[in-house]
């Protein structure tokens, strides 16, 4: 075995050193991407508000007149019919974020059950602002997720996932924001129905024999008013969270070729922190 001459040895060492520097310098840290994707997937708020929207009639029913009850039952049937579709949009976005987190991390686990749990499709809904572009985006994203997960993530990276999924993710987040605004509008109508009875009836309940009932009614009114104030805050927080997810993913898409830069990593990390703060506020009520 021949020993390398000093000059050749020095050249080899320099080559290895430079090669190592190039490799480390070219490595893209995915920690911030993973944290952002995890925070996006676990944001919460939308699912709870979807259930509240679905159950509107259960809360309204004790306060309705017979005539108003008939209309409310019709509206209830419509809400029950679209509930699963509205939730399916969230499931698709959450599954995308979970997949993105997987690609940005070292672990691997099976998400095929989540693919199976996605809905069959969407229907246009003018009241909720769901149109053909949202239907197409849902179809496109579910097909992408099915391909990626079924293939075991082969030939798939964070960059290609974000590049292929961004347009559909942005469109579905737009739909979720529009639907959340529908939830808010429905809640406002419910609030007017429930609190309106007290506003109309209490001023005329001034007989001494009504004193106990009036007192109980006032306590109930105050409790319901506080409930609606708290839920209004949750709508605001949910909208902030969805907007933050959309902006964070947009910035990720815009900087796919610069993910190793400190300023980009810091920016993506800030979106993850903001989302965790919003999630904590939603969890705290």
Short mmCIF file of the C-alpha atoms (twelve columns), coordinates in Angstrom:
data_MODEL
# 
_entry.id   MODEL 
# 
loop_
_atom_site.group_PDB 
_atom_site.id 
_atom_site.type_symbol 
_atom_site.label_atom_id 
_atom_site.label_alt_id 
_atom_site.label_comp_id 
_atom_site.label_asym_id 
_atom_site.label_seq_id 
_atom_site.Cartn_x 
_atom_site.Cartn_y 
_atom_site.Cartn_z 
_atom_site.pdbx_PDB_model_num 
ATOM 1   C CA . UNK A 1   0.000   0.000  0.000  1 
ATOM 2   C CA . UNK A 2   1.465   3.348  -1.033 1 
ATOM 3   C CA . UNK A 3   1.443   6.257  1.341  1 
ATOM 4   C CA . UNK A 4   0.208   9.570  0.009  1 
ATOM 5   C CA . UNK A 5   2.827   12.213 -0.478 1 
ATOM 6   C CA . UNK A 6   2.512   15.239 1.825  1 
ATOM 7   C CA . UNK A 7   1.268   17.464 -1.010 1 
ATOM 8   C CA . UNK A 8   -1.340  14.919 -2.092 1 
ATOM 9   C CA . UNK A 9   -2.427  14.375 1.510  1 
ATOM 10  C CA . UNK A 10  -2.844  18.106 2.021  1 
ATOM 11  C CA . UNK A 11  -4.845  18.361 -1.202 1 
ATOM 12  C CA . UNK A 12  -7.124  15.499 -0.121 1 
ATOM 13  C CA . UNK A 13  -7.693  17.043 3.298  1 
ATOM 14  C CA . UNK A 14  -8.489  20.402 1.725  1 
ATOM 15  C CA . UNK A 15  -10.898 18.752 -0.697 1 
ATOM 16  C CA . UNK A 16  -12.701 16.938 2.130  1 
ATOM 17  C CA . UNK A 17  -12.828 20.093 4.193  1 
ATOM 18  C CA . UNK A 18  -14.237 22.163 1.373  1 
ATOM 19  C CA . UNK A 19  -16.662 19.403 0.480  1 
ATOM 20  C CA . UNK A 20  -17.866 19.240 4.059  1 
ATOM 21  C CA . UNK A 21  -18.328 22.992 4.191  1 
ATOM 22  C CA . UNK A 22  -20.281 22.959 0.962  1 
ATOM 23  C CA . UNK A 23  -22.513 20.181 2.234  1 
ATOM 24  C CA . UNK A 24  -23.209 21.835 5.581  1 
ATOM 25  C CA . UNK A 25  -23.643 25.236 4.030  1 
ATOM 26  C CA . UNK A 26  -26.088 23.839 1.496  1 
ATOM 27  C CA . UNK A 27  -28.166 21.933 4.036  1 
ATOM 28  C CA . UNK A 28  -31.655 23.295 4.533  1 
ATOM 29  C CA . UNK A 29  -32.945 23.171 8.091  1 
ATOM 30  C CA . UNK A 30  -36.538 21.975 8.106  1 
ATOM 31  C CA . UNK A 31  -37.190 22.510 11.814 1 
ATOM 32  C CA . UNK A 32  -39.058 25.752 11.258 1 
ATOM 33  C CA . UNK A 33  -41.090 24.259 8.399  1 
ATOM 34  C CA . UNK A 34  -42.001 21.276 10.551 1 
ATOM 35  C CA . UNK A 35  -43.018 23.499 13.474 1 
ATOM 36  C CA . UNK A 36  -45.123 25.726 11.213 1 
ATOM 37  C CA . UNK A 37  -46.863 22.721 9.653  1 
ATOM 38  C CA . UNK A 38  -47.537 21.187 13.071 1 
ATOM 39  C CA . UNK A 39  -48.925 24.438 14.440 1 
ATOM 40  C CA . UNK A 40  -51.136 24.810 11.350 1 
ATOM 41  C CA . UNK A 41  -52.475 21.257 11.671 1 
ATOM 42  C CA . UNK A 42  -53.261 21.718 15.371 1 
ATOM 43  C CA . UNK A 43  -54.688 25.233 15.203 1 
ATOM 44  C CA . UNK A 44  -58.229 24.273 16.186 1 
ATOM 45  C CA . UNK A 45  -61.199 26.609 16.381 1 
ATOM 46  C CA . UNK A 46  -62.734 25.803 13.004 1 
ATOM 47  C CA . UNK A 47  -63.931 22.313 14.000 1 
ATOM 48  C CA . UNK A 48  -65.530 23.609 17.190 1 
ATOM 49  C CA . UNK A 49  -67.260 26.449 15.351 1 
ATOM 50  C CA . UNK A 50  -68.471 23.986 12.697 1 
ATOM 51  C CA . UNK A 51  -70.153 21.936 15.403 1 
ATOM 52  C CA . UNK A 52  -71.667 25.052 16.920 1 
ATOM 53  C CA . UNK A 53  -73.046 26.002 13.504 1 
ATOM 54  C CA . UNK A 54  -74.514 22.516 13.077 1 
ATOM 55  C CA . UNK A 55  -76.186 22.638 16.505 1 
ATOM 56  C CA . UNK A 56  -77.705 26.121 16.163 1 
ATOM 57  C CA . UNK A 57  -81.295 24.880 16.264 1 
ATOM 58  C CA . UNK A 58  -80.749 22.987 19.522 1 
ATOM 59  C CA . UNK A 59  -79.882 26.264 21.239 1 
ATOM 60  C CA . UNK A 60  -82.551 28.363 19.482 1 
ATOM 61  C CA . UNK A 61  -85.506 25.998 19.849 1 
ATOM 62  C CA . UNK A 62  -86.622 26.955 23.422 1 
ATOM 63  C CA . UNK A 63  -86.876 30.616 22.384 1 
ATOM 64  C CA . UNK A 64  -88.810 30.185 19.127 1 
ATOM 65  C CA . UNK A 65  -92.448 30.862 18.402 1 
ATOM 66  C CA . UNK A 66  -94.336 28.125 16.476 1 
ATOM 67  C CA . UNK A 67  -94.102 30.113 13.232 1 
ATOM 68  C CA . UNK A 68  -90.390 30.831 13.686 1 
ATOM 69  C CA . UNK A 69  -89.795 27.193 14.625 1 
ATOM 70  C CA . UNK A 70  -90.933 25.931 11.210 1 
ATOM 71  C CA . UNK A 71  -88.415 28.146 9.413  1 
ATOM 72  C CA . UNK A 72  -85.712 27.249 11.918 1 
ATOM 73  C CA . UNK A 73  -86.266 23.543 11.268 1 
ATOM 74  C CA . UNK A 74  -85.780 24.094 7.540  1 
ATOM 75  C CA . UNK A 75  -82.543 25.961 8.205  1 
ATOM 76  C CA . UNK A 76  -81.449 23.222 10.562 1 
ATOM 77  C CA . UNK A 77  -81.889 20.599 7.848  1 
ATOM 78  C CA . UNK A 78  -79.718 22.671 5.498  1 
ATOM 79  C CA . UNK A 79  -76.984 23.030 8.110  1 
ATOM 80  C CA . UNK A 80  -77.002 19.308 8.846  1 
ATOM 81  C CA . UNK A 81  -76.660 18.587 5.116  1 
ATOM 82  C CA . UNK A 82  -73.537 20.723 4.610  1 
ATOM 83  C CA . UNK A 83  -71.798 20.121 7.940  1 
ATOM 84  C CA . UNK A 84  -69.740 17.118 6.820  1 
ATOM 85  C CA . UNK A 85  -68.628 18.919 3.658  1 
ATOM 86  C CA . UNK A 86  -67.465 21.953 5.614  1 
ATOM 87  C CA . UNK A 87  -65.532 19.695 7.983  1 
ATOM 88  C CA . UNK A 88  -64.024 17.768 5.052  1 
ATOM 89  C CA . UNK A 89  -62.330 20.945 3.826  1 
ATOM 90  C CA . UNK A 90  -60.562 21.278 7.156  1 
ATOM 91  C CA . UNK A 91  -59.599 17.600 7.148  1 
ATOM 92  C CA . UNK A 92  -57.911 17.995 3.760  1 
ATOM 93  C CA . UNK A 93  -55.908 21.038 4.889  1 
ATOM 94  C CA . UNK A 94  -54.935 19.379 8.176  1 
ATOM 95  C CA . UNK A 95  -53.816 16.219 6.366  1 
ATOM 96  C CA . UNK A 96  -51.741 18.306 3.974  1 
ATOM 97  C CA . UNK A 97  -50.027 20.029 6.919  1 
ATOM 98  C CA . UNK A 98  -49.417 16.686 8.630  1 
ATOM 99  C CA . UNK A 99  -47.858 15.356 5.432  1 
ATOM 100 C CA . UNK A 100 -45.721 18.482 5.107  1 
ATOM 101 C CA . UNK A 101 -44.568 18.025 8.703  1 
ATOM 102 C CA . UNK A 102 -43.602 14.442 7.946  1 
ATOM 103 C CA . UNK A 103 -41.571 15.464 4.933  1 
ATOM 104 C CA . UNK A 104 -39.810 18.127 7.009  1 
ATOM 105 C CA . UNK A 105 -38.959 15.659 9.786  1 
ATOM 106 C CA . UNK A 106 -37.205 12.360 10.304 1 
ATOM 107 C CA . UNK A 107 -40.165 10.231 11.363 1 
ATOM 108 C CA . UNK A 108 -42.604 8.302  9.245  1 
ATOM 109 C CA . UNK A 109 -46.072 7.124  10.163 1 
ATOM 110 C CA . UNK A 110 -49.101 5.943  8.274  1 
ATOM 111 C CA . UNK A 111 -51.599 8.625  7.240  1 
ATOM 112 C CA . UNK A 112 -53.609 6.381  4.917  1 
ATOM 113 C CA . UNK A 113 -56.489 6.180  7.414  1 
ATOM 114 C CA . UNK A 114 -56.747 9.954  7.298  1 
ATOM 115 C CA . UNK A 115 -56.974 9.821  3.510  1 
ATOM 116 C CA . UNK A 116 -59.815 7.334  3.820  1 
ATOM 117 C CA . UNK A 117 -61.582 9.724  6.199  1 
ATOM 118 C CA . UNK A 118 -61.753 12.528 3.644  1 
ATOM 119 C CA . UNK A 119 -65.142 13.233 2.126  1 
ATOM 120 C CA . UNK A 120 -66.129 12.202 -1.353 1 
ATOM 121 C CA . UNK A 121 -66.339 15.771 -2.584 1 
ATOM 122 C CA . UNK A 122 -67.945 19.169 -2.182 1 
ATOM 123 C CA . UNK A 123 -71.089 20.841 -3.419 1 
ATOM 124 C CA . UNK A 124 -71.315 24.489 -4.389 1 
ATOM 125 C CA . UNK A 125 -72.835 26.609 -1.629 1 
ATOM 126 C CA . UNK A 126 -73.515 30.247 -2.468 1 
ATOM 127 C CA . UNK A 127 -74.368 31.222 1.110  1 
ATOM 128 C CA . UNK A 128 -71.037 29.903 2.366  1 
ATOM 129 C CA . UNK A 129 -69.097 31.262 -0.605 1 
ATOM 130 C CA . UNK A 130 -68.078 27.803 -1.803 1 
ATOM 131 C CA . UNK A 131 -67.877 27.694 -5.603 1 
ATOM 132 C CA . UNK A 132 -66.375 25.674 -8.415 1 
ATOM 133 C CA . UNK A 133 -62.808 26.808 -7.739 1 
ATOM 134 C CA . UNK A 134 -63.049 25.505 -4.181 1 
ATOM 135 C CA . UNK A 135 -64.505 22.219 -5.403 1 
ATOM 136 C CA . UNK A 136 -61.639 21.865 -7.879 1 
ATOM 137 C CA . UNK A 137 -59.077 22.736 -5.196 1 
ATOM 138 C CA . UNK A 138 -60.497 20.120 -2.846 1 
ATOM 139 C CA . UNK A 139 -60.362 17.485 -5.570 1 
ATOM 140 C CA . UNK A 140 -56.828 18.497 -6.524 1 
ATOM 141 C CA . UNK A 141 -55.480 18.450 -2.974 1 
ATOM 142 C CA . UNK A 142 -57.081 15.129 -2.060 1 
ATOM 143 C CA . UNK A 143 -55.616 13.550 -5.192 1 
ATOM 144 C CA . UNK A 144 -52.174 14.939 -4.345 1 
ATOM 145 C CA . UNK A 145 -52.376 13.617 -0.788 1 
ATOM 146 C CA . UNK A 146 -53.574 10.214 -1.949 1 
ATOM 147 C CA . UNK A 147 -50.663 9.907  -4.376 1 
ATOM 148 C CA . UNK A 148 -48.044 11.069 -1.901 1 
ATOM 149 C CA . UNK A 149 -49.204 8.956  1.029  1 
ATOM 150 C CA . UNK A 150 -49.880 5.845  -1.071 1 
ATOM 151 C CA . UNK A 151 -46.377 6.046  -2.561 1 
ATOM 152 C CA . UNK A 152 -44.742 6.175  0.842  1 
ATOM 153 C CA . UNK A 153 -43.537 9.735  0.140  1 
ATOM 154 C CA . UNK A 154 -41.132 8.513  -2.546 1 
ATOM 155 C CA . UNK A 155 -39.655 11.214 -4.777 1 
ATOM 156 C CA . UNK A 156 -41.356 13.825 -2.640 1 
ATOM 157 C CA . UNK A 157 -39.731 16.680 -0.715 1 
ATOM 158 C CA . UNK A 158 -40.936 19.720 1.179  1 
ATOM 159 C CA . UNK A 159 -40.163 21.858 -1.854 1 
ATOM 160 C CA . UNK A 160 -42.172 19.757 -4.313 1 
ATOM 161 C CA . UNK A 161 -45.029 19.315 -1.830 1 
ATOM 162 C CA . UNK A 162 -45.356 23.049 -1.240 1 
ATOM 163 C CA . UNK A 163 -44.949 23.840 -4.930 1 
ATOM 164 C CA . UNK A 164 -47.617 21.315 -5.965 1 
ATOM 165 C CA . UNK A 165 -50.023 22.018 -3.112 1 
ATOM 166 C CA . UNK A 166 -49.876 25.757 -2.505 1 
ATOM 167 C CA . UNK A 167 -52.568 26.914 -4.950 1 
ATOM 168 C CA . UNK A 168 -55.122 24.375 -3.699 1 
ATOM 169 C CA . UNK A 169 -54.239 24.972 -0.041 1 
ATOM 170 C CA . UNK A 170 -54.673 28.727 -0.460 1 
ATOM 171 C CA . UNK A 171 -58.036 28.233 -2.167 1 
ATOM 172 C CA . UNK A 172 -59.301 25.895 0.563  1 
ATOM 173 C CA . UNK A 173 -58.126 28.229 3.317  1 
ATOM 174 C CA . UNK A 174 -60.043 30.977 1.516  1 
ATOM 175 C CA . UNK A 175 -63.111 28.710 1.649  1 
ATOM 176 C CA . UNK A 176 -62.601 28.047 5.369  1 
ATOM 177 C CA . UNK A 177 -62.393 31.780 6.051  1 
ATOM 178 C CA . UNK A 178 -65.593 32.365 4.071  1 
ATOM 179 C CA . UNK A 179 -67.361 29.532 5.900  1 
ATOM 180 C CA . UNK A 180 -66.212 30.844 9.282  1 
ATOM 181 C CA . UNK A 181 -67.781 34.178 8.384  1 
ATOM 182 C CA . UNK A 182 -71.009 32.299 7.638  1 
ATOM 183 C CA . UNK A 183 -70.752 30.717 11.088 1 
ATOM 184 C CA . UNK A 184 -70.346 34.177 12.600 1 
ATOM 185 C CA . UNK A 185 -73.356 35.519 10.710 1 
ATOM 186 C CA . UNK A 186 -75.467 32.541 11.826 1 
ATOM 187 C CA . UNK A 187 -74.378 33.112 15.405 1 
ATOM 188 C CA . UNK A 188 -75.381 36.781 15.167 1 
ATOM 189 C CA . UNK A 189 -78.866 35.780 14.035 1 
ATOM 190 C CA . UNK A 190 -79.085 33.268 16.864 1 
ATOM 191 C CA . UNK A 191 -78.004 35.918 19.357 1 
ATOM 192 C CA . UNK A 192 -80.707 38.286 18.141 1 
ATOM 193 C CA . UNK A 193 -83.318 35.525 18.443 1 
ATOM 194 C CA . UNK A 194 -82.336 34.455 21.951 1 
ATOM 195 C CA . UNK A 195 -81.565 37.803 23.546 1 
ATOM 196 C CA . UNK A 196 -84.339 39.569 21.648 1 
ATOM 197 C CA . UNK A 197 -87.017 37.790 23.680 1 
ATOM 198 C CA . UNK A 198 -85.629 39.233 26.892 1 
ATOM 199 C CA . UNK A 199 -85.301 42.698 25.385 1 
ATOM 200 C CA . UNK A 200 -88.980 42.624 24.398 1 
ATOM 201 C CA . UNK A 201 -90.550 40.831 27.349 1 
ATOM 202 C CA . UNK A 202 -88.638 42.015 30.426 1 
ATOM 203 C CA . UNK A 203 -89.757 45.676 30.299 1 
ATOM 204 C CA . UNK A 204 -93.398 44.543 30.537 1 
ATOM 205 C CA . UNK A 205 -92.867 42.105 33.403 1 
ATOM 206 C CA . UNK A 206 -93.283 44.571 36.254 1 
ATOM 207 C CA . UNK A 207 -95.896 42.896 38.424 1 
ATOM 208 C CA . UNK A 208 -94.858 41.962 41.960 1 
ATOM 209 C CA . UNK A 209 -95.887 38.380 41.283 1 
ATOM 210 C CA . UNK A 210 -93.378 38.237 38.437 1 
ATOM 211 C CA . UNK A 211 -90.446 39.390 40.564 1 
ATOM 212 C CA . UNK A 212 -88.804 35.980 40.986 1 
ATOM 213 C CA . UNK A 213 -89.275 35.069 37.337 1 
ATOM 214 C CA . UNK A 214 -87.891 38.425 36.229 1 
ATOM 215 C CA . UNK A 215 -84.841 37.971 38.455 1 
ATOM 216 C CA . UNK A 216 -84.176 34.513 37.037 1 
ATOM 217 C CA . UNK A 217 -84.701 35.818 33.516 1 
ATOM 218 C CA . UNK A 218 -82.201 38.635 34.073 1 
ATOM 219 C CA . UNK A 219 -79.598 36.183 35.367 1 
ATOM 220 C CA . UNK A 220 -80.202 33.941 32.355 1 
ATOM 221 C CA . UNK A 221 -79.919 36.934 30.032 1 
ATOM 222 C CA . UNK A 222 -76.593 37.957 31.545 1 
ATOM 223 C CA . UNK A 223 -75.241 34.416 31.235 1 
ATOM 224 C CA . UNK A 224 -76.290 34.153 27.598 1 
ATOM 225 C CA . UNK A 225 -74.853 37.591 26.836 1 
ATOM 226 C CA . UNK A 226 -71.504 36.540 28.301 1 
ATOM 227 C CA . UNK A 227 -71.603 33.295 26.310 1 
ATOM 228 C CA . UNK A 228 -72.064 35.203 23.054 1 
ATOM 229 C CA . UNK A 229 -69.275 37.657 23.914 1 
ATOM 230 C CA . UNK A 230 -66.878 34.763 24.443 1 
ATOM 231 C CA . UNK A 231 -67.899 32.967 21.261 1 
ATOM 232 C CA . UNK A 232 -67.519 36.199 19.263 1 
ATOM 233 C CA . UNK A 233 -63.875 36.281 20.374 1 
ATOM 234 C CA . UNK A 234 -63.433 32.698 19.192 1 
ATOM 235 C CA . UNK A 235 -64.673 33.607 15.722 1 
ATOM 236 C CA . UNK A 236 -62.146 36.442 15.609 1 
ATOM 237 C CA . UNK A 237 -59.311 34.183 16.782 1 
ATOM 238 C CA . UNK A 238 -60.232 31.442 14.302 1 
ATOM 239 C CA . UNK A 239 -60.205 33.937 11.431 1 
ATOM 240 C CA . UNK A 240 -56.850 35.301 12.559 1 
ATOM 241 C CA . UNK A 241 -55.453 31.770 12.698 1 
ATOM 242 C CA . UNK A 242 -56.648 30.783 9.241  1 
ATOM 243 C CA . UNK A 243 -55.283 34.008 7.786  1 
ATOM 244 C CA . UNK A 244 -51.957 33.380 9.506  1 
ATOM 245 C CA . UNK A 245 -51.763 29.844 8.062  1 
ATOM 246 C CA . UNK A 246 -52.438 31.177 4.569  1 
ATOM 247 C CA . UNK A 247 -49.792 33.909 4.870  1 
ATOM 248 C CA . UNK A 248 -47.234 31.523 6.345  1 
ATOM 249 C CA . UNK A 249 -47.694 29.010 3.559  1 
ATOM 250 C CA . UNK A 250 -47.510 31.793 0.966  1 
ATOM 251 C CA . UNK A 251 -44.169 32.922 2.393  1 
ATOM 252 C CA . UNK A 252 -42.978 29.324 2.374  1 
ATOM 253 C CA . UNK A 253 -43.879 29.033 -1.301 1 
ATOM 254 C CA . UNK A 254 -42.180 32.324 -2.155 1 
ATOM 255 C CA . UNK A 255 -38.937 31.305 -0.442 1 
ATOM 256 C CA . UNK A 256 -38.582 27.654 -1.430 1 
ATOM 257 C CA . UNK A 257 -35.112 28.262 -2.849 1 
ATOM 258 C CA . UNK A 258 -33.972 30.211 0.228  1 
ATOM 259 C CA . UNK A 259 -35.083 28.013 3.119  1 
ATOM 260 C CA . UNK A 260 -31.546 27.785 4.495  1 
ATOM 261 C CA . UNK A 261 -31.252 31.551 4.928  1 
ATOM 262 C CA . UNK A 262 -31.466 32.775 8.484  1 
ATOM 263 C CA . UNK A 263 -33.983 35.511 7.715  1 
ATOM 264 C CA . UNK A 264 -36.338 33.034 6.012  1 
ATOM 265 C CA . UNK A 265 -36.020 30.517 8.826  1 
ATOM 266 C CA . UNK A 266 -36.752 33.275 11.335 1 
ATOM 267 C CA . UNK A 267 -39.802 34.420 9.369  1 
ATOM 268 C CA . UNK A 268 -41.279 30.912 9.112  1 
ATOM 269 C CA . UNK A 269 -40.568 30.344 12.816 1 
ATOM 270 C CA . UNK A 270 -42.480 33.538 13.664 1 
ATOM 271 C CA . UNK A 271 -45.582 32.230 11.888 1 
ATOM 272 C CA . UNK A 272 -45.362 29.012 13.902 1 
ATOM 273 C CA . UNK A 273 -45.077 30.964 17.172 1 
ATOM 274 C CA . UNK A 274 -48.043 33.171 16.267 1 
ATOM 275 C CA . UNK A 275 -50.167 30.128 15.475 1 
ATOM 276 C CA . UNK A 276 -49.281 28.488 18.789 1 
ATOM 277 C CA . UNK A 277 -50.285 31.664 20.622 1 
ATOM 278 C CA . UNK A 278 -53.631 31.711 18.826 1 
ATOM 279 C CA . UNK A 279 -54.138 28.021 19.585 1 
ATOM 280 C CA . UNK A 280 -53.408 28.629 23.270 1 
ATOM 281 C CA . UNK A 281 -55.962 31.447 23.372 1 
ATOM 282 C CA . UNK A 282 -58.553 29.240 21.679 1 
ATOM 283 C CA . UNK A 283 -57.840 26.463 24.167 1 
ATOM 284 C CA . UNK A 284 -58.082 28.862 27.083 1 
ATOM 285 C CA . UNK A 285 -61.512 30.116 26.026 1 
# 
